[in-house]
Amino acid sequence: MKPNYNKLWKLLIDKKIKKTQLKELAGINSNSIAKMGKDEPVHMEVLMKICAALECGLEDIVEFENGGNK
């Protein structure tokens, strides 16, 4: 399964928050933002920090897609 962060990017647009601002608000590093930009997995701690900063749930920022491989 592959993560998809499209919901996060849409939420940032709705809240008029830039990725650099998210980095500061959530206390995460640029590497995590870059990984999410490529739909790569990040640590659960990163996702929890983002949820706390944006006052949302995990389901509001990430979806998991079945890659077709088992």
PQR file of N, CA, C, O and H, with PARSE charges and radii, in Angstrom:
ATOM      1  N   MET A   1       0.838  -1.191   0.000 -0.4000 1.5000
ATOM      2  CA  MET A   1       0.000   0.000   0.000 -0.0000 2.0000
ATOM      3  C   MET A   1       0.874   1.243   0.000  0.5500 1.7000
ATOM      4  O   MET A   1       1.918   1.300   0.650 -0.5500 1.4000
ATOM      5  N   LYS A   2       0.421   2.219  -0.739 -0.4000 1.5000
ATOM      6  CA  LYS A   2       1.192   3.446  -0.904 -0.0000 2.0000
ATOM      7  C   LYS A   2       0.409   4.633  -0.351  0.5500 1.7000
ATOM      8  O   LYS A   2      -0.785   4.757  -0.620 -0.5500 1.4000
ATOM      9  H   LYS A   2      -0.427   2.173  -1.267  0.4000 1.0000
ATOM     10  N   PRO A   3       1.062   5.508   0.420 -0.5600 1.5000
ATOM     11  CA  PRO A   3       0.354   6.687   0.936  0.2800 2.0000
ATOM     12  C   PRO A   3       0.119   7.716  -0.166  0.5500 1.7000
ATOM     13  O   PRO A   3       0.901   7.833  -1.109 -0.5500 1.4000
ATOM     14  N   ASN A   4      -0.962   8.448  -0.024 -0.4000 1.5000
ATOM     15  CA  ASN A   4      -1.296   9.535  -0.931 -0.0000 2.0000
ATOM     16  C   ASN A   4      -1.667  10.729  -0.042  0.5500 1.7000
ATOM     17  O   ASN A   4      -2.576  10.636   0.783 -0.5500 1.4000
ATOM     18  H   ASN A   4      -1.597   8.353   0.742  0.4000 1.0000
ATOM     19  N   TYR A   5      -0.966  11.834  -0.215 -0.4000 1.5000
ATOM     20  CA  TYR A   5      -1.145  13.004   0.645 -0.0000 2.0000
ATOM     21  C   TYR A   5      -1.944  14.129  -0.015  0.5500 1.7000
ATOM     22  O   TYR A   5      -1.875  15.278   0.423 -0.5500 1.4000
ATOM     23  H   TYR A   5      -0.228  11.910  -0.885  0.4000 1.0000
ATOM     24  N   ASN A   6      -2.701  13.804  -1.064 -0.4000 1.5000
ATOM     25  CA  ASN A   6      -3.472  14.841  -1.761 -0.0000 2.0000
ATOM     26  C   ASN A   6      -4.425  15.581  -0.821  0.5500 1.7000
ATOM     27  O   ASN A   6      -4.630  16.787  -0.964 -0.5500 1.4000
ATOM     28  H   ASN A   6      -2.757  12.871  -1.420  0.4000 1.0000
ATOM     29  N   LYS A   7      -5.000  14.865   0.133 -0.4000 1.5000
ATOM     30  CA  LYS A   7      -5.903  15.517   1.091 -0.0000 2.0000
ATOM     31  C   LYS A   7      -5.167  16.579   1.903  0.5500 1.7000
ATOM     32  O   LYS A   7      -5.727  17.633   2.206 -0.5500 1.4000
ATOM     33  H   LYS A   7      -4.833  13.885   0.249  0.4000 1.0000
ATOM     34  N   LEU A   8      -3.917  16.300   2.254 -0.4000 1.5000
ATOM     35  CA  LEU A   8      -3.117  17.275   3.010 -0.0000 2.0000
ATOM     36  C   LEU A   8      -2.892  18.529   2.182  0.5500 1.7000
ATOM     37  O   LEU A   8      -3.073  19.641   2.677 -0.5500 1.4000
ATOM     38  H   LEU A   8      -3.463  15.444   2.008  0.4000 1.0000
ATOM     39  N   TRP A   9      -2.498  18.358   0.924 -0.4000 1.5000
ATOM     40  CA  TRP A   9      -2.200  19.520   0.082 -0.0000 2.0000
ATOM     41  C   TRP A   9      -3.465  20.355  -0.136  0.5500 1.7000
ATOM     42  O   TRP A   9      -3.394  21.583  -0.158 -0.5500 1.4000
ATOM     43  H   TRP A   9      -2.350  17.454   0.523  0.4000 1.0000
ATOM     44  N   LYS A  10      -4.617  19.703  -0.296 -0.4000 1.5000
ATOM     45  CA  LYS A  10      -5.879  20.439  -0.449 -0.0000 2.0000
ATOM     46  C   LYS A  10      -6.232  21.187   0.838  0.5500 1.7000
ATOM     47  O   LYS A  10      -6.713  22.319   0.797 -0.5500 1.4000
ATOM     48  H   LYS A  10      -4.675  18.705  -0.277  0.4000 1.0000
ATOM     49  N   LEU A  11      -5.989  20.544   1.975 -0.4000 1.5000
ATOM     50  CA  LEU A  11      -6.262  21.181   3.263 -0.0000 2.0000
ATOM     51  C   LEU A  11      -5.390  22.421   3.449  0.5500 1.7000
ATOM     52  O   LEU A  11      -5.863  23.448   3.937 -0.5500 1.4000
ATOM     53  H   LEU A  11      -5.599  19.624   2.009  0.4000 1.0000
ATOM     54  N   LEU A  12      -4.126  22.326   3.063 -0.4000 1.5000
ATOM     55  CA  LEU A  12      -3.227  23.480   3.174 -0.0000 2.0000
ATOM     56  C   LEU A  12      -3.721  24.627   2.298  0.5500 1.7000
ATOM     57  O   LEU A  12      -3.671  25.788   2.707 -0.5500 1.4000
ATOM     58  H   LEU A  12      -3.742  21.492   2.667  0.4000 1.0000
ATOM     59  N   ILE A  13      -4.198  24.308   1.097 -0.4000 1.5000
ATOM     60  CA  ILE A  13      -4.729  25.346   0.209 -0.0000 2.0000
ATOM     61  C   ILE A  13      -5.951  25.995   0.845  0.5500 1.7000
ATOM     62  O   ILE A  13      -6.076  27.220   0.847 -0.5500 1.4000
ATOM     63  H   ILE A  13      -4.239  23.365   0.765  0.4000 1.0000
ATOM     64  N   ASP A  14      -6.846  25.183   1.380 -0.4000 1.5000
ATOM     65  CA  ASP A  14      -8.063  25.711   2.015 -0.0000 2.0000
ATOM     66  C   ASP A  14      -7.742  26.615   3.194  0.5500 1.7000
ATOM     67  O   ASP A  14      -8.419  27.617   3.421 -0.5500 1.4000
ATOM     68  H   ASP A  14      -6.745  24.188   1.377  0.4000 1.0000
ATOM     69  N   LYS A  15      -6.700  26.254   3.947 -0.4000 1.5000
ATOM     70  CA  LYS A  15      -6.323  27.043   5.123 -0.0000 2.0000
ATOM     71  C   LYS A  15      -5.310  28.139   4.792  0.5500 1.7000
ATOM     72  O   LYS A  15      -4.875  28.885   5.669 -0.5500 1.4000
ATOM     73  H   LYS A  15      -6.150  25.439   3.762  0.4000 1.0000
ATOM     74  N   LYS A  16      -4.944  28.221   3.515 -0.4000 1.5000
ATOM     75  CA  LYS A  16      -3.961  29.215   3.037 -0.0000 2.0000
ATOM     76  C   LYS A  16      -2.642  29.107   3.803  0.5500 1.7000
ATOM     77  O   LYS A  16      -2.078  30.102   4.259 -0.5500 1.4000
ATOM     78  H   LYS A  16      -5.298  27.615   2.803  0.4000 1.0000
ATOM     79  N   ILE A  17      -2.173  27.871   3.926 -0.4000 1.5000
ATOM     80  CA  ILE A  17      -0.904  27.591   4.606 -0.0000 2.0000
ATOM     81  C   ILE A  17       0.072  27.026   3.586  0.5500 1.7000
ATOM     82  O   ILE A  17      -0.273  26.121   2.827 -0.5500 1.4000
ATOM     83  H   ILE A  17      -2.631  27.063   3.556  0.4000 1.0000
ATOM     84  N   LYS A  18       1.282  27.554   3.565 -0.4000 1.5000
ATOM     85  CA  LYS A  18       2.318  27.055   2.658 -0.0000 2.0000
ATOM     86  C   LYS A  18       3.064  25.911   3.325  0.5500 1.7000
ATOM     87  O   LYS A  18       3.024  25.751   4.545 -0.5500 1.4000
ATOM     88  H   LYS A  18       1.562  28.290   4.182  0.4000 1.0000
ATOM     89  N   LYS A  19       3.737  25.129   2.517 -0.4000 1.5000
ATOM     90  CA  LYS A  19       4.481  23.979   3.046 -0.0000 2.0000
ATOM     91  C   LYS A  19       5.545  24.420   4.050  0.5500 1.7000
ATOM     92  O   LYS A  19       5.784  23.739   5.046 -0.5500 1.4000
ATOM     93  H   LYS A  19       3.770  25.258   1.526  0.4000 1.0000
ATOM     94  N   THR A  20       6.175  25.549   3.787 -0.4000 1.5000
ATOM     95  CA  THR A  20       7.193  26.043   4.726 -0.0000 2.0000
ATOM     96  C   THR A  20       6.559  26.425   6.061  0.5500 1.7000
ATOM     97  O   THR A  20       7.159  26.234   7.118 -0.5500 1.4000
ATOM     98  H   THR A  20       5.980  26.103   2.977  0.4000 1.0000
ATOM     99  N   GLN A  21       5.345  26.966   6.006 -0.4000 1.5000
ATOM    100  CA  GLN A  21       4.635  27.311   7.235 -0.0000 2.0000
ATOM    101  C   GLN A  21       4.232  26.047   7.989  0.5500 1.7000
ATOM    102  O   GLN A  21       4.303  26.003   9.217 -0.5500 1.4000
ATOM    103  H   GLN A  21       4.857  27.122   5.147  0.4000 1.0000
ATOM    104  N   LEU A  22       3.808  25.022   7.252 -0.4000 1.5000
ATOM    105  CA  LEU A  22       3.452  23.748   7.878 -0.0000 2.0000
ATOM    106  C   LEU A  22       4.656  23.174   8.610  0.5500 1.7000
ATOM    107  O   LEU A  22       4.535  22.675   9.729 -0.5500 1.4000
ATOM    108  H   LEU A  22       3.750  25.059   6.254  0.4000 1.0000
ATOM    109  N   LYS A  23       5.803  23.247   7.978 -0.4000 1.5000
ATOM    110  CA  LYS A  23       7.044  22.746   8.584 -0.0000 2.0000
ATOM    111  C   LYS A  23       7.274  23.394   9.943  0.5500 1.7000
ATOM    112  O   LYS A  23       7.611  22.711  10.911 -0.5500 1.4000
ATOM    113  H   LYS A  23       5.902  23.652   7.069  0.4000 1.0000
ATOM    114  N   GLU A  24       7.096  24.695  10.017 -0.4000 1.5000
ATOM    115  CA  GLU A  24       7.302  25.422  11.274 -0.0000 2.0000
ATOM    116  C   GLU A  24       6.192  25.131  12.284  0.5500 1.7000
ATOM    117  O   GLU A  24       6.467  24.898  13.461 -0.5500 1.4000
ATOM    118  H   GLU A  24       6.823  25.250   9.231  0.4000 1.0000
ATOM    119  N   LEU A  25       4.941  25.144  11.825 -0.4000 1.5000
ATOM    120  CA  LEU A  25       3.803  24.908  12.715 -0.0000 2.0000
ATOM    121  C   LEU A  25       3.866  23.526  13.366  0.5500 1.7000
ATOM    122  O   LEU A  25       3.604  23.375  14.559 -0.5500 1.4000
ATOM    123  H   LEU A  25       4.718  25.333  10.869  0.4000 1.0000
ATOM    124  N   ALA A  26       4.218  22.524  12.564 -0.4000 1.5000
ATOM    125  CA  ALA A  26       4.205  21.143  13.043 -0.0000 2.0000
ATOM    126  C   ALA A  26       5.542  20.723  13.658  0.5500 1.7000
ATOM    127  O   ALA A  26       5.613  19.691  14.326 -0.5500 1.4000
ATOM    128  H   ALA A  26       4.431  22.646  11.595  0.4000 1.0000
ATOM    129  N   GLY A  27       6.579  21.491  13.445 -0.4000 1.5000
ATOM    130  CA  GLY A  27       7.891  21.118  13.980 -0.0000 2.0000
ATOM    131  C   GLY A  27       8.474  19.902  13.285  0.5500 1.7000
ATOM    132  O   GLY A  27       9.050  19.020  13.922 -0.5500 1.4000
ATOM    133  H   GLY A  27       6.522  22.328  12.902  0.4000 1.0000
ATOM    134  N   ILE A  28       8.316  19.867  11.962 -0.4000 1.5000
ATOM    135  CA  ILE A  28       8.865  18.743  11.180 -0.0000 2.0000
ATOM    136  C   ILE A  28       9.945  19.280  10.256  0.5500 1.7000
ATOM    137  O   ILE A  28      10.072  20.492  10.079 -0.5500 1.4000
ATOM    138  H   ILE A  28       7.848  20.583  11.445  0.4000 1.0000
ATOM    139  N   ASN A  29      10.721  18.382   9.669 -0.4000 1.5000
ATOM    140  CA  ASN A  29      11.831  18.836   8.833 -0.0000 2.0000
ATOM    141  C   ASN A  29      11.480  18.835   7.345  0.5500 1.7000
ATOM    142  O   ASN A  29      10.470  18.263   6.936 -0.5500 1.4000
ATOM    143  H   ASN A  29      10.617  17.398   9.813  0.4000 1.0000
ATOM    144  N   SER A  30      12.310  19.471   6.559 -0.4000 1.5000
ATOM    145  CA  SER A  30      12.098  19.586   5.116 -0.0000 2.0000
ATOM    146  C   SER A  30      12.092  18.231   4.429  0.5500 1.7000
ATOM    147  O   SER A  30      11.391  18.031   3.437 -0.5500 1.4000
ATOM    148  H   SER A  30      13.130  19.936   6.891  0.4000 1.0000
ATOM    149  N   ASN A  31      12.868  17.310   4.957 -0.4000 1.5000
ATOM    150  CA  ASN A  31      12.947  15.973   4.367 -0.0000 2.0000
ATOM    151  C   ASN A  31      11.577  15.288   4.409  0.5500 1.7000
ATOM    152  O   ASN A  31      11.187  14.621   3.451 -0.5500 1.4000
ATOM    153  H   ASN A  31      13.437  17.473   5.763  0.4000 1.0000
ATOM    154  N   SER A  32      10.858  15.450   5.505 -0.4000 1.5000
ATOM    155  CA  SER A  32       9.524  14.851   5.627 -0.0000 2.0000
ATOM    156  C   SER A  32       8.561  15.455   4.613  0.5500 1.7000
ATOM    157  O   SER A  32       7.775  14.738   3.995 -0.5500 1.4000
ATOM    158  H   SER A  32      11.175  15.992   6.283  0.4000 1.0000
ATOM    159  N   ILE A  33       8.623  16.779   4.441 -0.4000 1.5000
ATOM    160  CA  ILE A  33       7.771  17.449   3.455 -0.0000 2.0000
ATOM    161  C   ILE A  33       8.108  16.937   2.054  0.5500 1.7000
ATOM    162  O   ILE A  33       7.212  16.680   1.250 -0.5500 1.4000
ATOM    163  H   ILE A  33       9.262  17.361   4.942  0.4000 1.0000
ATOM    164  N   ALA A  34       9.392  16.792   1.767 -0.4000 1.5000
ATOM    165  CA  ALA A  34       9.819  16.309   0.449 -0.0000 2.0000
ATOM    166  C   ALA A  34       9.319  14.886   0.200  0.5500 1.7000
ATOM    167  O   ALA A  34       8.847  14.575  -0.894 -0.5500 1.4000
ATOM    168  H   ALA A  34      10.120  17.001   2.420  0.4000 1.0000
ATOM    169  N   LYS A  35       9.420  14.023   1.211 -0.4000 1.5000
ATOM    170  CA  LYS A  35       8.934  12.654   1.071 -0.0000 2.0000
ATOM    171  C   LYS A  35       7.440  12.628   0.794  0.5500 1.7000
ATOM    172  O   LYS A  35       6.974  11.871  -0.058 -0.5500 1.4000
ATOM    173  H   LYS A  35       9.803  14.276   2.100  0.4000 1.0000
ATOM    174  N   MET A  36       6.690  13.453   1.513 -0.4000 1.5000
ATOM    175  CA  MET A  36       5.246  13.490   1.304 -0.0000 2.0000
ATOM    176  C   MET A  36       4.910  14.034  -0.080  0.5500 1.7000
ATOM    177  O   MET A  36       3.919  13.628  -0.687 -0.5500 1.4000
ATOM    178  H   MET A  36       7.068  14.067   2.206  0.4000 1.0000
ATOM    179  N   GLY A  37       5.729  14.945  -0.574 -0.4000 1.5000
ATOM    180  CA  GLY A  37       5.526  15.484  -1.918 -0.0000 2.0000
ATOM    181  C   GLY A  37       5.678  14.423  -2.991  0.5500 1.7000
ATOM    182  O   GLY A  37       5.126  14.553  -4.083 -0.5500 1.4000
ATOM    183  H   GLY A  37       6.534  15.275  -0.080  0.4000 1.0000
ATOM    184  N   LYS A  38       6.431  13.365  -2.679 -0.4000 1.5000
ATOM    185  CA  LYS A  38       6.634  12.247  -3.610 -0.0000 2.0000
ATOM    186  C   LYS A  38       5.745  11.050  -3.256  0.5500 1.7000
ATOM    187  O   LYS A  38       5.918   9.957  -3.797 -0.5500 1.4000
ATOM    188  H   LYS A  38       6.879  13.259  -1.792  0.4000 1.0000
ATOM    189  N   ASP A  39       4.799  11.266  -2.347 -0.4000 1.5000
ATOM    190  CA  ASP A  39       3.920  10.191  -1.857 -0.0000 2.0000
ATOM    191  C   ASP A  39       4.705   9.005  -1.304  0.5500 1.7000
ATOM    192  O   ASP A  39       4.359   7.846  -1.533 -0.5500 1.4000
ATOM    193  H   ASP A  39       4.659  12.153  -1.907  0.4000 1.0000
ATOM    194  N   GLU A  40       5.772   9.325  -0.570 -0.4000 1.5000
ATOM    195  CA  GLU A  40       6.568   8.299   0.104 -0.0000 2.0000
ATOM    196  C   GLU A  40       6.146   8.221   1.573  0.5500 1.7000
ATOM    197  O   GLU A  40       5.661   9.206   2.129 -0.5500 1.4000
ATOM    198  H   GLU A  40       6.053  10.266  -0.384  0.4000 1.0000
ATOM    199  N   PRO A  41       6.326   7.068   2.199 -0.5600 1.5000
ATOM    200  CA  PRO A  41       5.943   6.952   3.611  0.2800 2.0000
ATOM    201  C   PRO A  41       6.804   7.828   4.520  0.5500 1.7000
ATOM    202  O   PRO A  41       7.990   8.033   4.266 -0.5500 1.4000
ATOM    203  N   VAL A  42       6.184   8.337   5.582 -0.4000 1.5000
ATOM    204  CA  VAL A  42       6.893   9.084   6.626 -0.0000 2.0000
ATOM    205  C   VAL A  42       6.513   8.454   7.967  0.5500 1.7000
ATOM    206  O   VAL A  42       5.559   7.681   8.049 -0.5500 1.4000
ATOM    207  H   VAL A  42       5.220   8.170   5.789  0.4000 1.0000
ATOM    208  N   HIS A  43       7.257   8.787   9.002 -0.4000 1.5000
ATOM    209  CA  HIS A  43       6.986   8.252  10.333 -0.0000 2.0000
ATOM    210  C   HIS A  43       5.621   8.716  10.836  0.5500 1.7000
ATOM    211  O   HIS A  43       5.176   9.823  10.531 -0.5500 1.4000
ATOM    212  H   HIS A  43       8.033   9.415   8.935  0.4000 1.0000
ATOM    213  N   MET A  44       4.981   7.872  11.595 -0.4000 1.5000
ATOM    214  CA  MET A  44       3.682   8.194  12.175 -0.0000 2.0000
ATOM    215  C   MET A  44       3.776   9.440  13.047  0.5500 1.7000
ATOM    216  O   MET A  44       2.821  10.214  13.123 -0.5500 1.4000
ATOM    217  H   MET A  44       5.343   6.974  11.844  0.4000 1.0000
ATOM    218  N   GLU A  45       4.899   9.639  13.698 -0.4000 1.5000
ATOM    219  CA  GLU A  45       5.101  10.829  14.538 -0.0000 2.0000
ATOM    220  C   GLU A  45       4.946  12.109  13.719  0.5500 1.7000
ATOM    221  O   GLU A  45       4.378  13.090  14.200 -0.5500 1.4000
ATOM    222  H   GLU A  45       5.675   9.010  13.637  0.4000 1.0000
ATOM    223  N   VAL A  46       5.445  12.102  12.492 -0.4000 1.5000
ATOM    224  CA  VAL A  46       5.321  13.262  11.602 -0.0000 2.0000
ATOM    225  C   VAL A  46       3.848  13.533  11.311  0.5500 1.7000
ATOM    226  O   VAL A  46       3.398  14.677  11.373 -0.5500 1.4000
ATOM    227  H   VAL A  46       5.905  11.305  12.101  0.4000 1.0000
ATOM    228  N   LEU A  47       3.105  12.482  10.995 -0.4000 1.5000
ATOM    229  CA  LEU A  47       1.684  12.637  10.695 -0.0000 2.0000
ATOM    230  C   LEU A  47       0.914  13.133  11.915  0.5500 1.7000
ATOM    231  O   LEU A  47       0.003  13.951  11.788 -0.5500 1.4000
ATOM    232  H   LEU A  47       3.471  11.553  10.945  0.4000 1.0000
ATOM    233  N   MET A  48       1.279  12.642  13.086 -0.4000 1.5000
ATOM    234  CA  MET A  48       0.621  13.077  14.319 -0.0000 2.0000
ATOM    235  C   MET A  48       0.886  14.560  14.586  0.5500 1.7000
ATOM    236  O   MET A  48      -0.016  15.283  15.009 -0.5500 1.4000
ATOM    237  H   MET A  48       2.019  11.977  13.189  0.4000 1.0000
ATOM    238  N   LYS A  49       2.113  15.013  14.342 -0.4000 1.5000
ATOM    239  CA  LYS A  49       2.454  16.424  14.534 -0.0000 2.0000
ATOM    240  C   LYS A  49       1.671  17.310  13.575  0.5500 1.7000
ATOM    241  O   LYS A  49       1.222  18.394  13.948 -0.5500 1.4000
ATOM    242  H   LYS A  49       2.845  14.425  13.998  0.4000 1.0000
ATOM    243  N   ILE A  50       1.508  16.845  12.333 -0.4000 1.5000
ATOM    244  CA  ILE A  50       0.752  17.608  11.346 -0.0000 2.0000
ATOM    245  C   ILE A  50      -0.713  17.699  11.769  0.5500 1.7000
ATOM    246  O   ILE A  50      -1.322  18.767  11.705 -0.5500 1.4000
ATOM    247  H   ILE A  50       1.872  15.964  12.030  0.4000 1.0000
ATOM    248  N   CYS A  51      -1.267  16.573  12.199 -0.4000 1.5000
ATOM    249  CA  CYS A  51      -2.666  16.559  12.654 -0.0000 2.0000
ATOM    250  C   CYS A  51      -2.867  17.517  13.832  0.5500 1.7000
ATOM    251  O   CYS A  51      -3.867  18.233  13.883 -0.5500 1.4000
ATOM    252  H   CYS A  51      -0.772  15.706  12.251  0.4000 1.0000
ATOM    253  N   ALA A  52      -1.936  17.534  14.763 -0.4000 1.5000
ATOM    254  CA  ALA A  52      -2.041  18.431  15.916 -0.0000 2.0000
ATOM    255  C   ALA A  52      -1.966  19.893  15.473  0.5500 1.7000
ATOM    256  O   ALA A  52      -2.726  20.736  15.952 -0.5500 1.4000
ATOM    257  H   ALA A  52      -1.124  16.952  14.721  0.4000 1.0000
ATOM    258  N   ALA A  53      -1.047  20.182  14.562 -0.4000 1.5000
ATOM    259  CA  ALA A  53      -0.866  21.564  14.099 -0.0000 2.0000
ATOM    260  C   ALA A  53      -2.078  22.059  13.313  0.5500 1.7000
ATOM    261  O   ALA A  53      -2.451  23.228  13.417 -0.5500 1.4000
ATOM    262  H   ALA A  53      -0.430  19.497  14.174  0.4000 1.0000
ATOM    263  N   LEU A  54      -2.692  21.178  12.530 -0.4000 1.5000
ATOM    264  CA  LEU A  54      -3.819  21.572  11.690 -0.0000 2.0000
ATOM    265  C   LEU A  54      -5.168  21.282  12.335  0.5500 1.7000
ATOM    266  O   LEU A  54      -6.220  21.569  11.763 -0.5500 1.4000
ATOM    267  H   LEU A  54      -2.389  20.229  12.446  0.4000 1.0000
ATOM    268  N   GLU A  55      -5.122  20.704  13.543 -0.4000 1.5000
ATOM    269  CA  GLU A  55      -6.332  20.341  14.280 -0.0000 2.0000
ATOM    270  C   GLU A  55      -7.264  19.496  13.418  0.5500 1.7000
ATOM    271  O   GLU A  55      -8.426  19.839  13.200 -0.5500 1.4000
ATOM    272  H   GLU A  55      -4.267  20.471  14.008  0.4000 1.0000
ATOM    273  N   CYS A  56      -6.719  18.385  12.937 -0.4000 1.5000
ATOM    274  CA  CYS A  56      -7.488  17.484  12.087 -0.0000 2.0000
ATOM    275  C   CYS A  56      -7.135  16.045  12.428  0.5500 1.7000
ATOM    276  O   CYS A  56      -6.274  15.793  13.271 -0.5500 1.4000
ATOM    277  H   CYS A  56      -5.775  18.106  13.114  0.4000 1.0000
ATOM    278  N   GLY A  57      -7.792  15.117  11.781 -0.4000 1.5000
ATOM    279  CA  GLY A  57      -7.516  13.704  11.991 -0.0000 2.0000
ATOM    280  C   GLY A  57      -6.648  13.142  10.887  0.5500 1.7000
ATOM    281  O   GLY A  57      -6.480  13.766   9.839 -0.5500 1.4000
ATOM    282  H   GLY A  57      -8.491  15.322  11.097  0.4000 1.0000
ATOM    283  N   LEU A  58      -6.100  11.969  11.120 -0.4000 1.5000
ATOM    284  CA  LEU A  58      -5.233  11.305  10.142 -0.0000 2.0000
ATOM    285  C   LEU A  58      -5.956  11.116   8.809  0.5500 1.7000
ATOM    286  O   LEU A  58      -5.360  11.268   7.743 -0.5500 1.4000
ATOM    287  H   LEU A  58      -6.237  11.462  11.971  0.4000 1.0000
ATOM    288  N   GLU A  59      -7.244  10.784   8.879 -0.4000 1.5000
ATOM    289  CA  GLU A  59      -8.025  10.552   7.655 -0.0000 2.0000
ATOM    290  C   GLU A  59      -8.200  11.832   6.830  0.5500 1.7000
ATOM    291  O   GLU A  59      -8.599  11.775   5.667 -0.5500 1.4000
ATOM    292  H   GLU A  59      -7.729  10.660   9.745  0.4000 1.0000
ATOM    293  N   ASP A  60      -7.898  12.987   7.439 -0.4000 1.5000
ATOM    294  CA  ASP A  60      -8.009  14.267   6.737 -0.0000 2.0000
ATOM    295  C   ASP A  60      -6.755  14.616   5.941  0.5500 1.7000
ATOM    296  O   ASP A  60      -6.769  15.551   5.141 -0.5500 1.4000
ATOM    297  H   ASP A  60      -7.573  13.033   8.384  0.4000 1.0000
ATOM    298  N   ILE A  61      -5.666  13.867   6.157 -0.4000 1.5000
ATOM    299  CA  ILE A  61      -4.412  14.236   5.483 -0.0000 2.0000
ATOM    300  C   ILE A  61      -3.793  13.136   4.637  0.5500 1.7000
ATOM    301  O   ILE A  61      -2.952  13.422   3.785 -0.5500 1.4000
ATOM    302  H   ILE A  61      -5.655  13.108   6.808  0.4000 1.0000
ATOM    303  N   VAL A  62      -4.187  11.884   4.851 -0.4000 1.5000
ATOM    304  CA  VAL A  62      -3.543  10.801   4.097 -0.0000 2.0000
ATOM    305  C   VAL A  62      -4.560   9.704   3.767  0.5500 1.7000
ATOM    306  O   VAL A  62      -5.460   9.393   4.547 -0.5500 1.4000
ATOM    307  H   VAL A  62      -4.870  11.653   5.543  0.4000 1.0000
ATOM    308  N   GLU A  63      -4.372   9.134   2.573 -0.4000 1.5000
ATOM    309  CA  GLU A  63      -5.128   7.956   2.140 -0.0000 2.0000
ATOM    310  C   GLU A  63      -4.095   6.926   1.706  0.5500 1.7000
ATOM    311  O   GLU A  63      -2.970   7.270   1.344 -0.5500 1.4000
ATOM    312  H   GLU A  63      -3.641   9.386   1.939  0.4000 1.0000
ATOM    313  N   PHE A  64      -4.487   5.672   1.746 -0.4000 1.5000
ATOM    314  CA  PHE A  64      -3.584   4.615   1.307 -0.0000 2.0000
ATOM    315  C   PHE A  64      -4.158   3.949   0.074  0.5500 1.7000
ATOM    316  O   PHE A  64      -5.312   3.520   0.059 -0.5500 1.4000
ATOM    317  H   PHE A  64      -5.401   5.392   2.040  0.4000 1.0000
ATOM    318  N   GLU A  65      -3.330   3.871  -0.964 -0.4000 1.5000
ATOM    319  CA  GLU A  65      -3.735   3.276  -2.234 -0.0000 2.0000
ATOM    320  C   GLU A  65      -3.123   1.891  -2.350  0.5500 1.7000
ATOM    321  O   GLU A  65      -1.979   1.664  -1.954 -0.5500 1.4000
ATOM    322  H   GLU A  65      -2.393   4.219  -0.952  0.4000 1.0000
ATOM    323  N   ASN A  66      -3.894   0.980  -2.891 -0.4000 1.5000
ATOM    324  CA  ASN A  66      -3.379  -0.350  -3.145 -0.0000 2.0000
ATOM    325  C   ASN A  66      -2.552  -0.292  -4.421  0.5500 1.7000
ATOM    326  O   ASN A  66      -3.066   0.041  -5.489 -0.5500 1.4000
ATOM    327  H   ASN A  66      -4.823   1.163  -3.212  0.4000 1.0000
ATOM    328  N   GLY A  67      -1.281  -0.615  -4.305 -0.4000 1.5000
ATOM    329  CA  GLY A  67      -0.380  -0.527  -5.449 -0.0000 2.0000
ATOM    330  C   GLY A  67      -0.532  -1.643  -6.454  0.5500 1.7000
ATOM    331  O   GLY A  67       0.142  -1.630  -7.484 -0.5500 1.4000
ATOM    332  H   GLY A  67      -0.864  -0.885  -3.437  0.4000 1.0000
ATOM    333  N   GLY A  68      -1.394  -2.607  -6.192 -0.4000 1.5000
ATOM    334  CA  GLY A  68      -1.590  -3.713  -7.111 -0.0000 2.0000
ATOM    335  C   GLY A  68      -0.661  -4.877  -6.843  0.5500 1.7000
ATOM    336  O   GLY A  68      -0.882  -5.974  -7.356 -0.5500 1.4000
ATOM    337  H   GLY A  68      -1.942  -2.618  -5.356  0.4000 1.0000
ATOM    338  N   ASN A  69       0.381  -4.658  -6.043 -0.4000 1.5000
ATOM    339  CA  ASN A  69       1.326  -5.739  -5.704 -0.0000 2.0000
ATOM    340  C   ASN A  69       1.001  -6.278  -4.325  0.5500 1.7000
ATOM    341  O   ASN A  69       0.695  -5.522  -3.403 -0.5500 1.4000
ATOM    342  H   ASN A  69       0.561  -3.767  -5.627  0.4000 1.0000
ATOM    343  N   LYS A  70       1.071  -7.596  -4.195 -0.4000 1.5000
ATOM    344  CA  LYS A  70       0.812  -8.201  -2.889 -0.0000 2.0000
ATOM    345  C   LYS A  70       2.063  -8.821  -2.353  0.5500 1.7000
ATOM    346  O   LYS A  70       2.052  -9.385  -1.258 -0.5500 1.4000
ATOM    347  H   LYS A  70       1.319  -8.210  -4.944  0.4000 1.0000
TER
END
